[in-house]
């Protein structure tokens, strides 16, 4: 079962508070079973068995349908169909993705969690802009028409607030655009064979292993990562395998030097022991 982080903001969420107690319980349990992309099977029978395994005699599939409908109406969950089968996706699901791919198909329109974040930021920009414009209009309307100086002062203040609101909205829009452009992380192509790893290690300036020992090192690095699926120990896809190969061969060279040193001293010790037997020392 995946680990989930429950944030304190859930307690003050207006969408979550709009749900009934039963629907809140349903939504909280749903957070525990969805995959890293916030998706799961939306069939009521499956949800009942997974969410309430010890209360199958107390809760019905109709209750599951009602709770799911309430979450959809509150815009906490989206339900969609792929190949005639219903699926659900939690909106604004801000959890760490450990898996490369979702266990369930994506919505037909290709919406992702990044799109939900984009929509949220866009709504916040529009909300802030509307509030600032409303404040400017209210301040302008309170000015006394009979007092020319007061009217011009209020108009200038309103214009200042309007300009400030437009600048703030533009800055937030640029932040949203930057988020979209930086969402795709460039990943270095993985080595196709042991020969590619060997060729890279051989070019490193501080590596002086014998060729047969370097070949064993390259094979070990390639086999270990091929078996692991080219992910780090934290189960994160490897973005730069050359950095990992450099650290791997440097550690291999240190151990090789230690083994060579131990072997040298063992041979010297045996020679000294044989000499003492013949000389009586």
The 8 nearest C-alpha neighbors of each residue, nearest first, counted from 0:
[[1, 2, 32, 31, 34, 33, 3, 35],
 [2, 0, 3, 34, 31, 32, 35, 33],
 [3, 1, 0, 4, 31, 94, 95, 35],
 [2, 4, 1, 5, 31, 94, 30, 95],
 [3, 5, 6, 2, 94, 93, 95, 30],
 [6, 4, 3, 7, 9, 8, 30, 27],
 [5, 7, 8, 9, 4, 10, 3, 93],
 [8, 6, 9, 10, 5, 11, 12, 4],
 [7, 9, 10, 6, 11, 12, 5, 13],
 [8, 10, 12, 7, 11, 6, 15, 5],
 [11, 9, 8, 12, 7, 16, 15, 6],
 [12, 10, 8, 9, 13, 16, 7, 15],
 [11, 13, 9, 15, 14, 10, 16, 8],
 [14, 12, 16, 15, 17, 11, 10, 9],
 [13, 15, 17, 12, 16, 73, 18, 75],
 [14, 16, 12, 17, 13, 18, 23, 9],
 [15, 17, 13, 18, 14, 12, 11, 10],
 [16, 18, 14, 15, 13, 19, 73, 12],
 [19, 17, 16, 15, 22, 23, 20, 69],
 [18, 20, 22, 21, 23, 17, 16, 69],
 [19, 21, 23, 22, 24, 18, 25, 16],
 [22, 20, 24, 23, 19, 25, 66, 18],
 [21, 23, 66, 25, 19, 24, 20, 18],
 [24, 22, 20, 26, 25, 21, 18, 19],
 [23, 25, 21, 27, 22, 26, 28, 20],
 [24, 26, 22, 28, 23, 27, 29, 21],
 [27, 25, 29, 23, 28, 24, 22, 30],
 [28, 26, 24, 30, 29, 25, 23, 31],
 [29, 27, 31, 25, 30, 26, 50, 24],
 [28, 30, 26, 31, 27, 32, 25, 33],
 [31, 29, 28, 27, 32, 33, 26, 3],
 [30, 32, 29, 28, 33, 3, 27, 1],
 [33, 31, 29, 30, 34, 0, 28, 1],
 [32, 34, 37, 38, 39, 30, 31, 29],
 [35, 33, 37, 36, 38, 32, 102, 101],
 [34, 36, 96, 37, 98, 97, 33, 94],
 [35, 37, 34, 38, 101, 96, 92, 112],
 [38, 36, 89, 33, 88, 34, 35, 92],
 [39, 37, 88, 33, 87, 36, 34, 103],
 [38, 40, 33, 87, 86, 41, 103, 88],
 [39, 41, 86, 42, 87, 85, 45, 38],
 [42, 40, 86, 85, 87, 43, 39, 46],
 [41, 43, 45, 44, 40, 85, 46, 86],
 [44, 42, 46, 60, 45, 63, 47, 41],
 [45, 43, 47, 46, 42, 60, 48, 63],
 [46, 44, 48, 42, 47, 43, 49, 40],
 [47, 45, 43, 49, 48, 44, 50, 42],
 [46, 48, 44, 50, 45, 49, 51, 43],
 [47, 49, 52, 45, 46, 51, 50, 44],
 [50, 48, 46, 47, 52, 51, 45, 32],
 [49, 51, 47, 46, 48, 28, 52, 29],
 [50, 52, 54, 53, 47, 48, 49, 55],
 [53, 51, 48, 54, 49, 55, 50, 47],
 [54, 52, 51, 55, 56, 48, 57, 50],
 [55, 53, 57, 51, 56, 52, 58, 47],
 [54, 56, 57, 58, 53, 52, 51, 48],
 [57, 55, 54, 58, 59, 53, 52, 51],
 [56, 58, 54, 55, 59, 53, 51, 62],
 [59, 57, 55, 56, 54, 62, 60, 47],
 [60, 58, 62, 61, 63, 57, 55, 47],
 [59, 61, 63, 62, 43, 44, 64, 47],
 [62, 60, 64, 59, 63, 65, 43, 58],
 [61, 63, 65, 59, 60, 64, 66, 58],
 [62, 64, 60, 66, 61, 65, 43, 67],
 [63, 65, 61, 67, 62, 66, 68, 60],
 [66, 64, 68, 62, 63, 67, 69, 61],
 [65, 67, 22, 69, 63, 68, 64, 62],
 [66, 68, 70, 64, 69, 65, 63, 71],
 [69, 67, 71, 65, 66, 70, 64, 72],
 [68, 70, 66, 72, 67, 71, 73, 65],
 [71, 69, 73, 67, 75, 68, 72, 76],
 [72, 70, 76, 74, 68, 73, 69, 77],
 [71, 73, 69, 74, 70, 68, 75, 76],
 [72, 74, 70, 71, 75, 14, 69, 17],
 [75, 73, 71, 72, 76, 70, 77, 14],
 [74, 76, 70, 73, 90, 71, 89, 77],
 [77, 75, 89, 71, 90, 70, 74, 88],
 [76, 78, 88, 87, 71, 89, 79, 90],
 [79, 77, 87, 86, 88, 76, 85, 80],
 [78, 80, 86, 85, 106, 87, 77, 81],
 [79, 81, 85, 84, 83, 86, 82, 78],
 [80, 82, 84, 83, 85, 79, 107, 104],
 [83, 81, 84, 80, 85, 104, 107, 79],
 [82, 84, 81, 80, 85, 79, 86, 42],
 [83, 85, 80, 81, 82, 86, 42, 41],
 [86, 84, 80, 41, 79, 42, 81, 40],
 [85, 87, 41, 40, 79, 78, 39, 80],
 [88, 86, 78, 41, 39, 38, 77, 79],
 [87, 89, 38, 77, 37, 76, 90, 78],
 [90, 88, 76, 37, 92, 75, 77, 38],
 [89, 91, 92, 76, 75, 88, 115, 77],
 [92, 90, 115, 93, 112, 116, 89, 75],
 [93, 91, 90, 89, 37, 94, 112, 36],
 [92, 94, 91, 95, 112, 37, 90, 36],
 [95, 93, 92, 96, 35, 3, 4, 36],
 [94, 96, 97, 93, 35, 3, 36, 4],
 [95, 97, 35, 98, 94, 36, 99, 235],
 [96, 98, 95, 234, 235, 99, 35, 233],
 [99, 97, 100, 96, 35, 101, 234, 235],
 [100, 98, 97, 101, 96, 236, 235, 35],
 [101, 99, 98, 102, 36, 103, 35, 97],
 [100, 102, 103, 36, 34, 35, 104, 98],
 [103, 101, 100, 34, 104, 38, 39, 36],
 [102, 104, 101, 38, 39, 105, 40, 86],
 [105, 103, 106, 101, 102, 81, 86, 38],
 [104, 106, 109, 107, 103, 110, 111, 101],
 [105, 107, 109, 108, 110, 79, 104, 81],
 [108, 106, 109, 105, 81, 79, 110, 80],
 [107, 109, 106, 110, 105, 111, 79, 81],
 [110, 108, 106, 107, 105, 111, 114, 104],
 [109, 111, 108, 114, 106, 112, 105, 115],
 [112, 110, 114, 113, 109, 115, 105, 36],
 [111, 113, 115, 114, 91, 92, 116, 90],
 [114, 112, 116, 111, 115, 117, 179, 110],
 [113, 115, 117, 111, 112, 116, 110, 118],
 [116, 114, 112, 118, 117, 113, 91, 119],
 [117, 115, 119, 113, 114, 118, 120, 91],
 [116, 118, 114, 120, 115, 119, 113, 121],
 [119, 117, 121, 115, 116, 120, 122, 114],
 [118, 120, 116, 122, 121, 117, 115, 123],
 [121, 119, 123, 117, 122, 118, 116, 124],
 [120, 122, 118, 124, 123, 119, 117, 125],
 [121, 123, 125, 119, 124, 120, 126, 118],
 [122, 124, 126, 120, 121, 125, 127, 119],
 [125, 123, 121, 127, 122, 126, 168, 128],
 [124, 126, 128, 122, 123, 127, 129, 121],
 [125, 127, 123, 129, 128, 124, 122, 130],
 [128, 126, 130, 124, 129, 125, 123, 131],
 [127, 129, 125, 131, 126, 164, 130, 168],
 [130, 128, 126, 132, 127, 131, 133, 125],
 [131, 129, 133, 127, 132, 128, 134, 126],
 [130, 132, 134, 128, 133, 129, 164, 127],
 [131, 133, 135, 129, 134, 130, 161, 136],
 [134, 132, 130, 136, 135, 131, 129, 137],
 [135, 133, 137, 131, 132, 136, 138, 130],
 [134, 136, 157, 132, 138, 133, 137, 160],
 [135, 137, 139, 133, 138, 134, 140, 132],
 [136, 138, 134, 140, 139, 135, 133, 141],
 [139, 137, 135, 141, 136, 140, 134, 157],
 [138, 140, 136, 153, 137, 141, 142, 154],
 [141, 139, 137, 138, 142, 136, 143, 153],
 [142, 140, 138, 139, 143, 137, 153, 136],
 [143, 141, 150, 140, 139, 153, 144, 149],
 [142, 144, 145, 146, 150, 141, 149, 147],
 [143, 145, 146, 150, 142, 147, 149, 141],
 [146, 144, 143, 147, 150, 149, 142, 148],
 [145, 147, 149, 144, 143, 148, 150, 142],
 [148, 146, 150, 149, 145, 151, 144, 143],
 [147, 149, 151, 150, 146, 152, 153, 145],
 [150, 148, 152, 146, 151, 147, 153, 142],
 [149, 151, 147, 153, 142, 148, 152, 143],
 [150, 152, 154, 148, 153, 149, 155, 147],
 [153, 151, 149, 155, 150, 154, 156, 148],
 [152, 154, 156, 150, 139, 155, 151, 157],
 [153, 155, 151, 157, 156, 152, 139, 158],
 [154, 156, 158, 152, 153, 157, 151, 159],
 [157, 155, 153, 159, 154, 158, 152, 160],
 [156, 158, 135, 154, 160, 159, 155, 139],
 [157, 159, 161, 155, 156, 160, 154, 162],
 [160, 158, 156, 162, 157, 161, 163, 155],
 [161, 159, 163, 157, 162, 158, 135, 164],
 [160, 162, 158, 164, 159, 163, 132, 157],
 [163, 161, 165, 159, 164, 160, 158, 166],
 [164, 162, 160, 166, 161, 165, 159, 167],
 [163, 165, 161, 167, 162, 166, 128, 131],
 [164, 166, 168, 162, 167, 163, 169, 161],
 [167, 165, 169, 163, 164, 168, 170, 162],
 [168, 166, 164, 170, 169, 165, 163, 171],
 [167, 169, 165, 171, 166, 170, 124, 128],
 [170, 168, 172, 166, 167, 171, 165, 173],
 [171, 169, 167, 173, 172, 168, 166, 174],
 [170, 172, 174, 168, 173, 169, 124, 175],
 [171, 173, 169, 175, 174, 170, 168, 176],
 [172, 174, 176, 170, 171, 175, 177, 169],
 [175, 173, 171, 177, 172, 176, 178, 170],
 [174, 176, 178, 172, 173, 177, 171, 117],
 [177, 175, 173, 179, 178, 174, 172, 180],
 [176, 178, 174, 180, 179, 175, 181, 173],
 [179, 177, 175, 181, 176, 180, 182, 174],
 [180, 178, 176, 182, 177, 181, 175, 117],
 [179, 181, 177, 178, 182, 176, 183, 175],
 [180, 182, 178, 183, 179, 177, 184, 176],
 [183, 181, 179, 180, 178, 184, 113, 177],
 [184, 182, 181, 185, 180, 179, 186, 178],
 [185, 183, 186, 182, 181, 238, 180, 187],
 [184, 186, 183, 187, 238, 188, 181, 182],
 [185, 187, 238, 184, 188, 239, 237, 189],
 [186, 188, 239, 238, 189, 185, 240, 237],
 [189, 187, 186, 190, 239, 238, 240, 191],
 [188, 190, 187, 191, 240, 229, 239, 238],
 [191, 189, 192, 195, 196, 188, 193, 240],
 [190, 192, 189, 195, 193, 194, 196, 188],
 [193, 191, 194, 195, 190, 196, 221, 197],
 [192, 194, 196, 195, 218, 221, 197, 217],
 [193, 195, 197, 192, 196, 198, 217, 191],
 [196, 194, 198, 193, 197, 192, 190, 199],
 [195, 197, 193, 199, 194, 198, 217, 200],
 [198, 196, 194, 200, 217, 195, 199, 201],
 [199, 197, 195, 201, 196, 200, 194, 202],
 [198, 200, 196, 202, 201, 197, 195, 203],
 [201, 199, 197, 203, 202, 198, 196, 245],
 [200, 202, 198, 199, 203, 197, 206, 213],
 [203, 201, 199, 200, 204, 198, 206, 197],
 [202, 204, 200, 201, 206, 205, 199, 245],
 [205, 203, 206, 202, 207, 201, 200, 199],
 [206, 204, 203, 207, 249, 202, 208, 201],
 [205, 207, 203, 204, 208, 249, 201, 252],
 [208, 206, 205, 209, 252, 204, 201, 213],
 [207, 209, 213, 206, 212, 210, 252, 211],
 [210, 208, 212, 211, 213, 207, 214, 206],
 [209, 211, 213, 212, 214, 208, 201, 207],
 [212, 210, 214, 213, 209, 215, 208, 216],
 [211, 213, 215, 209, 214, 210, 208, 216],
 [214, 212, 216, 210, 215, 211, 208, 209],
 [213, 215, 211, 217, 212, 216, 210, 218],
 [216, 214, 212, 218, 213, 217, 219, 211],
 [215, 217, 213, 219, 214, 218, 220, 212],
 [218, 216, 214, 220, 197, 219, 215, 196],
 [219, 217, 215, 221, 216, 220, 193, 222],
 [218, 220, 216, 222, 217, 221, 223, 215],
 [221, 219, 217, 223, 218, 222, 216, 224],
 [220, 222, 218, 224, 219, 223, 225, 193],
 [223, 221, 225, 219, 224, 220, 218, 226],
 [224, 222, 226, 220, 225, 221, 219, 227],
 [225, 223, 229, 227, 226, 221, 222, 228],
 [224, 226, 222, 228, 227, 223, 221, 229],
 [225, 227, 224, 223, 228, 222, 229, 221],
 [226, 228, 224, 225, 229, 223, 230, 231],
 [227, 229, 225, 226, 230, 224, 236, 223],
 [230, 228, 224, 227, 237, 225, 236, 231],
 [229, 231, 236, 237, 235, 234, 228, 227],
 [230, 232, 234, 235, 233, 237, 236, 229],
 [231, 233, 234, 230, 235, 227, 236, 237],
 [232, 234, 231, 235, 230, 97, 236, 237],
 [235, 233, 231, 230, 232, 97, 236, 98],
 [234, 236, 230, 231, 233, 237, 97, 232],
 [237, 235, 230, 238, 231, 229, 234, 99],
 [238, 236, 230, 229, 239, 231, 240, 235],
 [237, 239, 186, 187, 236, 240, 185, 188],
 [240, 238, 187, 241, 237, 242, 186, 243],
 [239, 241, 243, 242, 244, 237, 238, 189],
 [242, 240, 244, 243, 239, 245, 199, 196],
 [243, 241, 245, 244, 240, 239, 246, 247],
 [242, 244, 240, 246, 241, 245, 247, 239],
 [245, 243, 241, 247, 242, 246, 240, 248],
 [244, 246, 242, 247, 248, 243, 241, 249],
 [247, 245, 249, 243, 244, 248, 250, 242],
 [246, 248, 244, 250, 245, 249, 243, 251],
 [249, 247, 251, 250, 245, 246, 252, 244],
 [250, 248, 252, 246, 251, 247, 245, 253],
 [251, 249, 253, 247, 248, 252, 246, 254],
 [250, 252, 248, 254, 249, 253, 255, 247],
 [253, 251, 255, 249, 250, 254, 248, 256],
 [254, 252, 256, 250, 255, 251, 257, 249],
 [255, 253, 257, 251, 256, 252, 258, 250],
 [254, 256, 252, 258, 253, 257, 251, 259],
 [255, 257, 259, 253, 254, 258, 252, 260],
 [258, 256, 254, 260, 255, 259, 261, 253],
 [257, 259, 255, 261, 260, 256, 262, 254],
 [260, 258, 256, 262, 257, 261, 255, 263],
 [259, 261, 263, 257, 262, 258, 256, 264],
 [262, 260, 258, 264, 263, 259, 265, 257],
 [261, 263, 259, 265, 260, 264, 258, 266],
 [264, 262, 260, 266, 261, 265, 259, 267],
 [265, 263, 267, 261, 266, 262, 268, 260],
 [264, 266, 268, 262, 267, 263, 261, 269],
 [265, 267, 269, 263, 264, 268, 262, 270],
 [268, 266, 264, 270, 265, 269, 271, 263],
 [269, 267, 265, 271, 266, 270, 264, 272],
 [268, 270, 272, 266, 271, 267, 273, 265],
 [269, 271, 267, 273, 272, 268, 274, 266],
 [272, 270, 274, 268, 269, 273, 275, 267],
 [273, 271, 269, 275, 274, 270, 268, 276],
 [272, 274, 270, 276, 275, 271, 269, 277],
 [273, 275, 271, 277, 272, 276, 278, 270],
 [274, 276, 280, 278, 272, 279, 277, 273],
 [277, 275, 273, 274, 279, 278, 272, 280],
 [276, 278, 274, 275, 279, 273, 280, 272],
 [279, 277, 275, 280, 276, 274, 273, 272],
 [278, 280, 275, 276, 277, 274, 273, 272],
 [279, 275, 278, 276, 277, 274, 272, 271]]
